[in-house]
Structure formats: structure tokens, C-alpha cells
Amino acid sequence: MEGDQVEKMVLTKDGRKTAVDKECVGKENKSVESKVYMDYNATTPMAPEVIQTVTEAMHEAWGNPSSSYTAGRKAKEIINEARESLARMVGGRPQDIIFTSGGTEANNLVIHTALRHFRESRVLGQDGPGEDHKRAAGATPHFITSNVEHDSVRLPLEHLVKEHMAEATFVPVSKITGQVEVDDTIAAIRPTTCLVSIMLANNETGVIMPISELSQRIQILNQNRMALGLPRILMHTDAAQMIGKGQVNGQDLGVDYLTIVGHKFYAPRIGALYVRGPGVTSPLHPMLFGGGQERNFRPGTENTPMIAGLGKAAELVNKNCEDYEAHMKEVRDYLEERLEASFGKQRLHFNSQFPGAKRLCNTCNFSIWGPGLQDSEEDVWNGYLSHGAGCQKICTSLRAVAH
């Protein structure tokens, strides 16, 4: 009954407070339903500090950031502060940060840029030397990605291939390491390759990809390609799953582009794109045209409250990332210990523990073998695991996680 539902606060294992729903199920059988949310790779709730920042911005910074009056200047100031916080979070400069509606737009913007850059490079370098250059000059641009990327990378590339506007290679992850192997990626490069886009960490297995090593190899190749008059290979990583769970530095990774997704680290559903020297060191071509915001790279009146929330979440990551990582790892390891104790090593298999590969501190991917699971099959496919009279529910994803 609605009147019997109350919310109380309880202490978690690490001393934090968390909300627990309490509901009455009939007069004779009252049970406590405790929902454990385990779908943080899909989305996170906003941090209380972020909610407060967003609310304050709605009240105090409602002006148009392009306007010169007080409310407009206040909004612009908040946006600039958020840009600085994001830049610190990913090891870049404020001018390297372009705000977007989310990860999907950021990923599409990178693909759009690579396609446009290839065409312009082909026109500018028509008289380049070598047979490889002649093949590239009249050919279709080629993209390389993995077979475990988010749909906002996979589907745009499939669409370009279907429309005969591009070619694409989807490099499979190794069955041994769970990673996209550097040698396999390098082997897929062609004279017409214009972009390599590999996620920094996988949302389902948690495996962290060798982006830094791959970028170093591509930089060496680009030096040779320049001498041959071939187009430069641009490097992009979707860092949606890594931010807030480990150190992320675009300079150390050696990438041209890095996708930031707010709702993966307790921020609102908004995103940004790190570009190493946008329009100077790394090309960036807008998909939209309008009022000149974001230096014309992504025009449209800025969503100040959401940007403020994104900046606040970045500030929290800058201050607390090591503590976040240690806490998540402790919880993950505790979960895996309890799973093993409950089901035994013979029935339980951890799918993301690959030799020689690092994984996210918060991600556990496992399979349970044997009979006795049929009763909960329907609940499992609905994203819930129910157990016992206490009706404890675990909310978790079983398939690809979305931005």
C-alpha cells in the first residue's frame, strides 16, 4: 500500500548513508525490499553536490552566455569554470574542451571530422609521391574500430559503409586478453585509413584497452605516411567508462580526441569532446552551423545548468579519483568473494579476469553454470535477480550498456 511505503537511511559497509525502500506486502507477510543498483556502467545518479550546482545555476545563471548583461556574464563565467575543471580531469587545456549534448554526439563529431579531413587532405595532396598515394587519392576513406564499441561508433560507420561513403574494419578483441590487440589493429591499416577509434575501457567486461601503446605506433606510422603523401591517421578513444574510475590523461594516451560522458560519473546527461588543439593540432569540423558558440565547432546556446553540473562532477573526480577507485575495487572484490563462496569455483566463471589485462575497478562480469537457475530466468532477462522471501533485487544490465 502506498501509505505504508517509507524511505529510511542505513549505513553501508564503508560508513556512507544510503536510501532503502521499505514496503508492506500484505497484513501477515511484511517484507523489506532492498534494491541494490548495479548498473553504474549504464548510468549513475547525480551526486548531491552536482544537483545543488545545477539548481543554483538554474536560479542564478539563466542569462544567455553570449550576452553582456550580468546574468549572461554569470552564465559565461560558470561555463568557463566547468571547462577548466574538465580540462584538468583529462590532462588538457580549457581550449581543448568542446561541450556536446552527450557521448553519442561527440563520437559522431569525430567520425564526421575524420571523413571531412580525409577528403580535404586528398584534394590538397593530389600531387604527392608514390603508388600508395595514388591509391589513396582516388579511394574511399577507411576507418578502424573494434567489435565491442558503443553503437554511437559502430552504427555511424555501418551507415557510411552502406552508403558507399567509407570502408570500415571491426577488429575483434582477443579471446586471450579481452583487449583489442595493438598488432591486430596496426595490421588492419591501409593507405586510405583516416581514423582509429577504440574505446578506453569496455562497459561489459571492464577490460582496459592499450590505447597509449596503440597511439605511439600510429604516431610512428604517421611520420612515414607524411613522407609518402598519405593522409594522417587520427586517433580517438571513447573514455566514457574510464572517467571517474581511474586516471585519464589525453596527453599521456596520445590521442587526438577523447569522448567525455557526464552521466557515467555522477553528472547530468551531457557530454564533451577533448580535442588536442582543435582546428590547429587536430582537425575538427562542425556538424552544425549557427550562432558561433564553442568557437563555431559546436554552435547552439549553451545549456548552462547542465554544463555547470558536468564541471562540478569533474571537480569531484579531480579531488577524489583515487578514493573512488579504491572504494569501487573493494566493493567489486567483496562481491566476487561472496559469489565464489555462494556458488563455488566449479559453477562460477569470471568472464573479465584475463591474464595480462587490466580492468575497471567497478566492473564484474560472471557466468553461473548448472541447473537450478530456471526459476529466475524471467527476472534475469528483465534486469533483476530476485531471491528469497526478502525479495531482494539486483538491478543490472545483461547486454550492451548505452550512453
C-alpha positions as CSV (number, residue, x, y, z in Angstrom):
1,M,0.0,0.0,0.0
2,E,1.2,3.4,-0.9
3,G,0.7,4.7,2.7
4,D,3.0,2.0,4.1
5,Q,6.0,2.8,1.8
6,V,8.7,4.8,3.6
7,E,12.3,5.6,2.9
8,K,14.9,5.3,5.6
9,M,18.7,5.8,5.6
10,V,21.1,3.0,6.5
11,L,24.8,2.8,6.8
12,T,26.7,0.9,4.1
13,K,29.9,-1.2,4.6
14,D,32.2,1.9,4.2
15,G,30.1,4.1,6.5
16,R,28.2,6.0,3.9
17,K,24.5,6.6,4.1
18,T,22.2,5.1,1.5
19,A,18.4,5.1,1.0
20,V,16.4,1.9,1.3
21,D,12.8,1.4,0.3
22,K,10.6,-0.3,2.9
23,E,7.2,-1.6,1.7
24,C,4.4,-3.7,3.3
25,V,3.3,-6.7,1.4
26,G,0.1,-7.8,2.9
27,K,-1.1,-7.9,6.5
28,E,0.5,-11.2,7.5
29,N,3.6,-11.1,5.4
30,K,5.6,-7.9,5.6
31,S,9.0,-7.9,3.9
32,V,11.7,-5.4,3.3
33,E,12.6,-4.9,-0.3
34,S,16.2,-3.8,-0.7
35,K,17.2,-2.8,-4.2
36,V,20.9,-2.9,-4.9
37,Y,21.7,-0.8,-8.0
38,M,24.5,-2.4,-10.0
39,D,24.1,-0.7,-13.4
40,Y,26.6,2.1,-13.0
41,N,28.2,1.5,-16.4
42,A,24.8,2.4,-17.9
43,T,24.2,5.5,-15.9
44,T,24.9,7.0,-12.5
45,P,22.7,9.1,-10.3
46,M,23.8,12.7,-9.9
47,A,25.9,13.4,-6.9
48,P,24.2,15.7,-4.3
49,E,26.8,18.4,-5.0
50,V,26.1,18.2,-8.7
51,I,22.3,18.5,-8.1
52,Q,23.0,21.6,-5.9
53,T,25.2,23.2,-8.5
54,V,22.7,22.6,-11.3
55,T,19.9,24.0,-9.2
56,E,21.9,27.1,-8.3
57,A,22.8,27.7,-12.0
58,M,19.1,27.5,-12.9
59,H,18.3,30.3,-10.4
60,E,21.4,32.4,-10.8
61,A,22.7,31.9,-14.3
62,W,19.6,31.9,-16.5
63,G,21.0,34.5,-18.9
64,N,22.3,33.9,-22.4
65,P,26.1,33.3,-22.1
66,S,26.6,35.3,-25.2
67,S,25.0,38.4,-23.7
68,S,26.9,41.2,-21.9
69,Y,24.5,41.9,-19.1
70,T,25.0,40.5,-15.5
71,A,23.1,37.2,-15.9
72,G,24.8,36.5,-19.2
73,R,28.3,37.2,-17.8
74,K,27.5,34.9,-14.8
75,A,26.5,32.1,-17.1
76,K,29.6,32.6,-19.2
77,E,31.8,32.5,-16.1
78,I,30.2,29.2,-14.9
79,I,30.8,27.7,-18.4
80,N,34.4,28.7,-18.3
81,E,35.0,27.3,-14.8
82,A,33.4,24.0,-15.9
83,R,35.7,23.9,-19.0
84,E,38.7,24.3,-16.8
85,S,37.6,21.5,-14.5
86,L,37.1,19.1,-17.4
87,A,40.4,20.1,-18.9
88,R,42.2,19.2,-15.6
89,M,40.3,16.0,-15.4
90,V,41.6,14.7,-18.8
91,G,45.0,16.4,-18.8
92,G,44.2,19.0,-21.4
93,R,43.8,22.8,-21.7
94,P,40.5,24.6,-21.4
95,Q,40.5,25.4,-25.1
96,D,40.7,21.6,-25.8
97,I,37.2,21.1,-24.4
98,I,34.1,21.3,-26.6
99,F,30.8,20.8,-24.9
100,T,28.3,18.5,-26.6
101,S,24.9,17.0,-25.9
102,G,26.5,13.7,-24.9
103,G,28.8,10.9,-25.9
104,T,26.8,10.0,-29.0
105,E,27.2,13.4,-30.5
106,A,30.9,13.6,-29.5
107,N,31.6,10.2,-31.2
108,N,29.6,11.2,-34.3
109,L,31.5,14.5,-34.5
110,V,34.8,12.7,-34.5
111,I,33.7,10.4,-37.3
112,H,32.3,13.3,-39.3
113,T,35.6,15.2,-38.8
114,A,37.8,12.3,-40.0
115,L,35.7,11.9,-43.1
116,R,35.9,15.6,-44.0
117,H,39.6,15.7,-43.1
118,F,40.4,12.8,-45.4
119,R,38.6,14.5,-48.3
120,E,40.4,17.7,-47.8
121,S,43.8,16.0,-47.4
122,R,43.2,14.1,-50.6
123,V,42.4,17.3,-52.5
124,L,45.4,19.2,-51.1
125,G,47.8,16.4,-51.7
126,Q,46.9,15.3,-55.2
127,D,50.4,15.7,-56.4
128,G,52.0,13.6,-53.6
129,P,54.7,11.0,-54.5
130,G,54.4,7.2,-54.6
131,E,52.0,4.5,-55.7
132,D,50.4,4.4,-52.2
133,H,49.4,8.0,-52.5
134,K,47.9,7.4,-55.9
135,R,45.7,4.7,-54.5
136,A,44.7,6.8,-51.6
137,A,43.9,9.9,-53.7
138,G,41.1,8.2,-55.6
139,A,39.8,5.9,-52.9
140,T,37.2,5.7,-50.2
141,P,38.3,6.6,-46.6
142,H,38.9,3.7,-44.3
143,F,38.0,3.5,-40.6
144,I,39.3,1.1,-37.9
145,T,37.4,0.3,-34.7
146,S,36.7,-2.7,-32.6
147,N,33.9,-5.2,-32.5
148,V,32.9,-4.2,-28.9
149,E,32.3,-0.4,-29.4
150,H,29.3,1.6,-28.4
151,D,26.6,1.9,-31.0
152,S,27.4,5.6,-31.5
153,V,30.6,4.5,-33.1
154,R,29.5,1.2,-34.8
155,L,26.3,2.4,-36.3
156,P,27.6,5.6,-38.0
157,L,30.4,3.6,-39.6
158,E,28.0,0.9,-40.7
159,H,25.8,3.6,-42.2
160,L,28.8,5.2,-44.1
161,V,29.7,1.7,-45.4
162,K,26.1,1.1,-46.6
163,E,26.1,4.4,-48.4
164,H,29.5,3.6,-50.1
165,M,30.9,6.7,-48.4
166,A,33.6,4.8,-46.4
167,E,35.1,1.4,-45.6
168,A,35.5,0.0,-42.1
169,T,37.4,-2.7,-40.3
170,F,36.0,-4.0,-37.0
171,V,38.9,-5.6,-35.2
172,P,37.9,-8.4,-32.9
173,V,39.0,-8.5,-29.3
174,S,41.4,-11.2,-28.3
175,K,39.9,-14.3,-26.7
176,I,43.1,-14.5,-24.5
177,T,43.4,-10.9,-23.2
178,G,39.9,-9.5,-23.9
179,Q,41.7,-6.5,-25.4
180,V,41.9,-5.1,-28.9
181,E,45.4,-6.1,-29.7
182,V,47.8,-3.4,-31.0
183,D,49.3,-5.7,-33.6
184,D,45.9,-6.7,-35.0
185,T,44.9,-3.0,-35.2
186,I,48.1,-2.0,-36.9
187,A,47.8,-4.9,-39.4
188,A,44.4,-3.5,-40.4
189,I,45.8,-0.1,-41.5
190,R,45.6,0.8,-45.2
191,P,46.8,3.7,-47.3
192,T,43.3,5.1,-47.0
193,T,42.9,4.7,-43.2
194,C,41.8,8.1,-41.7
195,L,40.7,7.2,-38.2
196,V,41.3,4.6,-35.5
197,S,38.6,4.7,-32.8
198,I,39.0,2.3,-29.9
199,M,37.2,2.6,-26.5
200,L,39.4,3.2,-23.5
201,A,37.6,0.6,-21.3
202,N,34.8,-1.8,-22.2
203,N,31.4,-1.4,-20.5
204,E,30.6,-5.1,-20.2
205,T,33.9,-6.8,-19.3
206,G,35.7,-3.8,-17.8
207,V,38.8,-4.6,-19.8
208,I,41.1,-1.5,-20.3
209,M,42.4,-1.2,-23.9
210,P,46.1,-0.5,-24.7
211,I,45.4,3.0,-26.1
212,S,48.7,4.6,-25.2
213,E,50.8,1.9,-26.9
214,L,48.5,2.0,-30.0
215,S,48.8,5.8,-30.3
216,Q,52.6,5.5,-30.1
217,R,52.6,3.0,-33.0
218,I,50.3,5.2,-35.1
219,Q,52.4,8.3,-34.5
220,I,55.4,6.5,-36.0
221,L,53.3,5.3,-38.9
222,N,52.1,8.9,-39.5
223,Q,55.6,10.1,-39.9
224,N,56.2,7.6,-42.6
225,R,52.9,8.3,-44.2
226,M,53.6,12.0,-44.4
227,A,56.7,11.3,-46.4
228,L,54.6,9.3,-48.8
229,G,51.9,11.9,-49.1
230,L,49.3,9.7,-47.4
231,P,46.6,11.1,-45.2
232,R,47.3,11.3,-41.4
233,I,45.6,8.7,-39.2
234,L,43.6,10.4,-36.5
235,M,43.3,8.6,-33.1
236,H,40.1,8.7,-30.9
237,T,39.1,6.9,-27.7
238,D,35.7,6.9,-26.1
239,A,36.6,7.3,-22.4
240,A,33.0,7.1,-21.1
241,Q,33.6,4.1,-18.8
242,M,37.1,5.1,-17.5
243,I,36.5,8.6,-16.2
244,G,35.9,8.6,-12.5
245,K,37.2,5.1,-12.1
246,G,40.9,5.7,-13.0
247,Q,43.3,8.4,-14.2
248,V,42.6,9.6,-17.7
249,N,45.1,11.9,-19.4
250,G,44.7,12.7,-23.1
251,Q,48.3,13.7,-23.5
252,D,49.6,10.5,-22.0
253,L,47.2,8.5,-24.1
254,G,48.5,10.3,-27.2
255,V,45.0,10.6,-28.7
256,D,43.6,13.4,-30.9
257,Y,40.1,13.0,-29.5
258,L,38.6,11.7,-26.2
259,T,34.9,11.4,-25.5
260,I,33.6,12.5,-22.1
261,V,30.1,11.3,-20.9
262,G,28.7,13.0,-17.9
263,H,26.2,10.5,-16.7
264,K,28.9,7.9,-16.2
265,F,30.5,9.9,-13.3
266,Y,27.6,11.3,-11.4
267,A,27.0,14.3,-13.7
268,P,23.9,15.2,-15.8
269,R,23.2,13.7,-19.2
270,I,25.6,15.9,-21.1
271,G,29.0,15.4,-22.6
272,A,32.1,16.9,-24.0
273,L,34.9,16.2,-26.5
274,Y,38.5,16.6,-25.7
275,V,40.4,17.7,-28.9
276,R,44.1,18.1,-28.9
277,G,44.4,21.6,-30.2
278,P,41.1,21.9,-32.0
279,G,41.4,23.2,-35.6
280,V,45.2,23.5,-35.2
281,T,46.9,20.3,-34.0
282,S,43.9,18.1,-34.6
283,P,41.2,18.9,-37.2
284,L,37.6,19.5,-36.1
285,H,34.8,20.1,-38.5
286,P,31.4,21.1,-37.2
287,M,28.2,19.1,-38.0
288,L,26.0,22.1,-37.1
289,F,26.0,25.7,-38.1
290,G,24.6,28.5,-36.0
291,G,25.4,31.3,-33.6
292,G,29.1,30.7,-33.2
293,Q,29.2,29.1,-29.7
294,E,32.0,26.8,-28.8
295,R,34.2,28.7,-31.3
296,N,31.9,27.5,-34.1
297,F,32.8,23.9,-33.5
298,R,29.5,23.1,-31.8
299,P,27.1,26.1,-32.1
300,G,23.9,26.4,-30.1
301,T,23.1,28.4,-27.0
302,E,24.9,26.6,-24.2
303,N,22.9,24.6,-21.6
304,T,24.5,26.4,-18.6
305,P,22.9,24.4,-15.7
306,M,23.9,21.0,-17.2
307,I,27.4,22.3,-18.1
308,A,27.7,23.5,-14.5
309,G,26.8,20.1,-13.2
310,L,29.3,18.4,-15.5
311,G,32.0,20.8,-14.3
312,K,31.1,20.1,-10.7
313,A,31.3,16.3,-11.3
314,A,34.7,16.8,-12.9
315,E,35.8,18.8,-9.9
316,L,34.8,15.9,-7.6
317,V,36.8,13.5,-9.8
318,N,39.8,15.7,-9.7
319,K,39.7,15.7,-5.9
320,N,38.6,12.2,-5.1
321,C,39.5,9.9,-8.0
322,E,42.0,7.8,-6.0
323,D,39.5,7.3,-3.2
324,Y,36.7,6.5,-5.7
325,E,38.9,3.9,-7.4
326,A,39.9,2.2,-4.1
327,H,36.3,2.1,-2.8
328,M,35.0,0.6,-6.0
329,K,37.7,-2.0,-6.1
330,E,37.0,-3.0,-2.6
331,V,33.3,-3.4,-3.3
332,R,33.9,-5.3,-6.5
333,D,36.4,-7.7,-4.8
334,Y,34.0,-8.3,-2.0
335,L,31.2,-9.1,-4.4
336,E,33.4,-11.6,-6.3
337,E,34.4,-13.2,-3.0
338,R,30.8,-13.7,-1.9
339,L,29.8,-15.0,-5.4
340,E,32.6,-17.6,-5.2
341,A,31.6,-18.6,-1.7
342,S,27.9,-18.9,-2.7
343,F,28.3,-20.8,-5.9
344,G,31.7,-22.4,-5.7
345,K,34.6,-22.4,-8.2
346,Q,33.1,-25.2,-10.3
347,R,29.9,-23.3,-11.1
348,L,31.2,-19.8,-11.3
349,H,33.3,-18.2,-14.0
350,F,34.5,-14.6,-14.0
351,N,34.5,-13.5,-17.7
352,S,36.6,-10.4,-17.3
353,Q,39.7,-11.8,-15.5
354,F,42.0,-12.0,-18.4
355,P,45.8,-12.7,-17.9
356,G,47.9,-9.6,-18.6
357,A,44.9,-7.3,-19.0
358,K,43.8,-4.6,-16.6
359,R,40.1,-4.0,-15.9
360,L,37.9,-1.3,-14.4
361,C,37.7,-1.1,-10.6
362,N,33.9,-1.3,-10.6
363,T,33.1,-4.0,-13.2
364,C,32.3,-7.7,-12.5
365,N,31.2,-9.9,-15.4
366,F,30.4,-13.5,-14.5
367,S,28.6,-16.7,-15.5
368,I,26.9,-19.3,-13.3
369,W,26.8,-22.8,-14.6
370,G,24.5,-25.7,-13.8
371,P,20.8,-26.4,-13.1
372,G,18.5,-24.6,-10.6
373,L,18.5,-21.1,-12.3
374,Q,15.4,-21.6,-14.5
375,D,13.0,-20.1,-11.9
376,S,14.7,-16.8,-12.1
377,E,15.2,-16.7,-15.8
378,E,12.4,-14.3,-16.5
379,D,13.6,-11.9,-13.8
380,V,17.2,-12.2,-15.1
381,W,16.2,-11.1,-18.6
382,N,14.2,-8.2,-17.1
383,G,17.4,-7.0,-15.5
384,Y,16.6,-8.2,-12.0
385,L,17.8,-11.1,-9.8
386,S,15.3,-11.9,-7.1
387,H,16.0,-14.1,-4.1
388,G,14.0,-15.5,-1.2
389,A,11.2,-14.1,0.9
390,G,13.0,-10.9,1.4
391,C,12.5,-10.1,-2.3
392,Q,16.0,-8.6,-2.6
393,K,16.5,-7.2,-6.1
394,I,19.7,-6.5,-8.0
395,C,19.3,-4.0,-10.9
396,T,21.9,-4.7,-13.5
397,S,22.5,-4.8,-17.3
398,L,23.0,-8.0,-19.1
399,R,23.7,-6.6,-22.6
400,A,25.3,-3.6,-24.2
401,V,25.2,-0.6,-22.0
402,A,24.1,2.7,-23.5
403,H,25.5,6.3,-23.2
